[in-house]
Amino acid sequence: ELTSHTATETCNREDNRRVFWDYISLGTTITEIRAPVTYRYYVRLRDEWQIDVEGKSCIVHAPVVRAFLPPAIHTDKLEKHVKAGWLRFNAQEQLDKLERGMTPRLKIYATDETHLAAVREACRLSVAEFIKDWLLREKQWDEDRFSSIRVIFEGEPESAADTGPTITIYENDSGGE
C-alpha cells in the first residue's frame, strides 16, 4: 500500500413523476447520501519494474497505481437526506436504490483520473522511499552514487512522464534518527 485518501462523497438521485401525457407533475423525489470514504492505493510488486540511471539520478518506471476495491465507506458518519414532492410516497424506495448503488459508483470514483491525480504525488514519494531503502540495503546509496530518485508510473500521461518531479532524498534526511 502506498497511500490512502479520505474524501466526503455525495451521491444523489432524482425521480420525477408526471401523469396525463406529462401535463401534470406529481413532484420530484430527491435523495442524497453523504459519507466520508477512504480510498487506498498500491502497486503490485510482482509487476514489471524498470530502473534506469542518468548521472546521479535513479529513474524508476513503476507499475500502474491501483485502487483497493471496494473503498471503505464510513457508515458511522453517513448522512441521508430526502425531499419528496407532493403526491410522492416513494422516498424510502429511492433512498434504498441510491444506497445500493453507492459501492459501484465509488469503485468508479476510486479509479478515475481526478482521484488518482489527488494521490499520485504521495504514491510517488512512497515508491521513492521504498527504492531508497532498497538501495541502502544493497549499499548502492551514497553521495557519489545516487542523490535523487525520479518515479514514473505506468499509465501516467506522457506530459507527467516527461516533466514528472524528481524527488531528492538524502541518506541523512531523517534528522539524525
Order of alpha helices (4+ residues) and beta strands (2+ residues): beta-beta-beta-beta-beta-beta-beta-alpha-alpha-alpha-beta-alpha-beta
